[in-house]
């Protein structure tokens, strides 16, 4: 294995890519964030986000781009579970001493349980439930938007758009939340349809803050959407519990805000994470945590 002087943890999802650089003793040197690094949306684009994030973090640490050759990078990336996407990304040239790639869920689980066995439910732009036990990872959900990602910001946003269109057609009762969404598109239904043809998960997910805001002020649609999201999260938790998990950590911008929306039996089985996905990615750096064998690329 190549020699290296620095460890880098990368947490890359549909909305952002976060990088954290430490020395070999774990001392934080720099941290930065850039755009999407979901490799199913493009290996080259994800690599550029990663290079930009590491470059910005390196600047904080007063390191030049020459130092990339001394870095072992642990990548916890959305989309890495899909073999062809994983393979395409790992085939790209890179300037680092060592690279290992697994999913964002795997990195988050390692970070949440400080490298020990445990389970997490991560819900941000996307979602996945994951348990690490005896060196094996067990996954529920996480098969990308729109066919999976239950409990995520993207699915919440999709459902909000669907409900807003029904309200615009006079089928469902009016909602202040829906009116804000319709106003975002200048009440032009055709514009919503055109937007939907190219909208990415993060584009749907951008509506999730309004859902929480209007739920707090009593909007019936917002409350119904959050209740549905809570049921989705409970369904994924059931999947983890059926595989042997005793407790699970909620992680990600959506999941972390959903605790109070869960029913009491589920609230009792939620644990506090000890770290985040970048902590997990740092635990991966310089080690063999690849989801697939590199040999299978040959």
N, C-alpha and C positions, 0 to 999 in steps of 0.2 A: 504494500500500500504506500502511496505517495506521502512524503513528509509535508506537514503543514504547521502554521503558526497561529492561525485564527480559526474559530468556529463560527459558522453562520447558520442561523435558523430562519427559514422562510415559511410564512403562512400565507398561501395564495388562494383566494376565493373568487367568486364571480364579480365582486365589487372592488376589492383592493388586494394589494400584495404588500405584506409587511416583512421587513428584514431586520434582524438583530445580530450584531457582531460582538463576539466576546474573545478574550484571549483564552489560552488553554486552561487557565485557572477559574474561568467563569466570570471574569471581570467584564462588565458591560463597557463596550467601547463606542458603539453607535447604533442608532435605530432610525428607520425611515419607512415611509409608505408611498406606494405608487398605485397604478391602475390594476385592472383585472389580471389574474394569473390562472384562470380556469383553462387547463390545457385542452379540454374538448372544444374550446372556442378558438383554438389555434395555437400550435406549439411555438411558432416563431414569436407571436405576440406575447405569449406568456413568458418566454425567455427574455424578451426585451424589457418587460415589466420587472422581472427579477434582476436583470443587470442594472436597470435604473435604480431600483430600491437599494441594492447592495452598494452601488456607486454613491448614492446620497448618504447612506449610513457610513460608508468609508470616509466621506468628506468630514463628517462629524468627528470621526476618530483620527483625523489628520493622516489618512492613509491614501496613497495614490492607487490608480487602477493597476499598477504593477503588482500590488499586494494581492490581487485576485489569485495569482498563482500560488499563494501561500494559504489559501482558504479551503477548508473542508466545509461543504455546504449540505445541510439537511433540508430537503424540500418536502413540505406538507402541502400538497396542491389539490384543489378541487379538480375532478375529472381524471385523476390518476388511476382510478379503479378500472377504467376502460383500457384494455390492453393495447389496442392500436394507438390510442392517444399517448399512453405511457411510452410505447416503443418509439413513436415519432419524436417525442420530446427528448428522450435519452439518446437518440441518434444525432441530435444537433451538436455542433461544435461548441465548446465552452472554455473559458480561460482558467478554470478552478483546479485545485490540486485533487479534489475528490468530490463526487456528487452522489447522493443517494436520494431516491424518489419514492415516496409513498403518498397516501391520501391525506387531505386536510383533517379528516376524521381520525386517522391513525396518530398524526402529530398531536392533535388536541387531546386524545386519550392518554398518550404518554405524558403530556404536560400536566393534565388534570390529576393523574395519580402518581406523579413524580417517578415515572418509569416502572411502576408496579402494576400488577393486574388490576383491572377495573373497567367500568363502562361509562359511556357518555352519550348524551343526545345533543348534537350540535345543530342549531338552526339559526342561520343568518339569511343570506340571499338564497342559499340552498339548505338542505338538511340531510342528516344521516345519523343513524344509531350505530354505535360500535363498541364492542367489548374485546379486550385483550385478556386472554387466559391461557396460561401454560405455553406461552410463545406463539399462540394462534390468535388470529383476529376473526371475529364473528360480526357480520355486518347486517343491518336491517335498513331497508330503504336506500336513499342516496343514489338513485339511478338517473339523476338529472331531470331538470325541468323540460317539458311540462308533464312527463309521464310519472314522475315520482316527486321527491322533495316535499312531502307532506309536512305541514307545520312551519314552512319557510316563509320568508318575506316575499319571494317570487310568487308562490301559490296564493298567499294572502292578497297580493296585488292583482293577480289574475282573477280571483273571485270577486274582488272589488270592482274591476272593470265590467265583469259579466253582470253583476247586480246593478251597476250604474246604468248599463244599457237597458236592462229590464225596467228600471225606474223611468228612464227617458221615454220608453214605449208605453208608460202608464200601466204596466203590469204589476209592479211592486209599489208599496208606499214610499213617499218621498223621504229624503234623507239629506241633512246638511252636508255630510261626508260625500255623498254621491254628487251633490250639486257642485262641490269644490272640484271633484274629479272632472265633471263635465265642463266646468269653467276653464280648467287647465287646457282643454282641447277646444275652447271657444264655442262650446255646445255644438260642435260639428261632428256628427256621428261618422260621416265618411272619413274624417281625419283620424278618428279612433281606429277605424278598420285599417286604414293605410298604415298607421303607426304599428298596429299589431303584426303586420306582415314581416317587419324587421326587428321588432322589439326583443331585446335580450332579457335574461332573468333579472339583471340589475335594474332594467327599466321598469319592470313590474314591481320589483322590490322597493323602488324609491317612494311608493305610495304608503308603505307600512308605517312611517312616523305619523301620518295623518290618521290612520286607523286607531292607533293608541291615543292620540290627542282627542279625537271625537268620542272614543269610548269613555274617556274620563269625564266628558261633559254630557254623557247620557245618550248619545246618538244610537238608536236601535240597531242600525245596520252595522256600525262599528263594533258594538257589543256582540252581535251575532257572529261576525267574522272572527273575533278573538275567541269566542266560545268554540267555534268550529276548529280553530287552530289548536286550542287546548286539547280537544278530543283527538286530533291528529297526533299530537305529541304523546298523549297517553297511549295511543295505539302503538307507536314506535317503542315506547317504554315497555309495554307488554311484551313486545318481541324480544327485547333485551332480557327482561326478567324470565321469560320462558327458556332462554338459553343459559340461565344460571346466574345472572347478575343479581346481587342483593340490593345494591343501590346504584344510582347513576348521577352524574353531574350534568347540569344544564349549561350549555356553552353557546356563544354566538349572540348577536344583537337581538334576535327575536326570542330565543329560548330563555335567556337570562331575565327577560321581562315577563315571562309567562307563569312563573311560580304561583302567583296568587290566583291565576285563572284555572289551575289544576284542582281536581277534587282532592280532599284531605288524604285518602289512602296513598295517592301518588306524591303529594307534598312530603309525606313522612319518609319516602324512600329517595329523596333528593339529597345529594352530598355536595359540599362546597369544593370546587376545584382548587388544587394546590398550585397550579400554574396554567399557562395558556398554550396555544398551538405552537408558538415560537419557542417556548421552553421545550416542548416535545421535539420540535425540529432540531433544536440544538443537541438534544440527547441522541438524535439520529446521526448528526454530523460526524463524518470520519468513520462510521461503522456500517455494517451491512444490514440496512433496514429497507432495501429495495422491495417493493411489493412483488415484482417479478424478477426472475433470474436474468442477469445481463446476458447470459449465454443463449437465452431464448431469442435474442435479437439476431443471432447469426443465421 
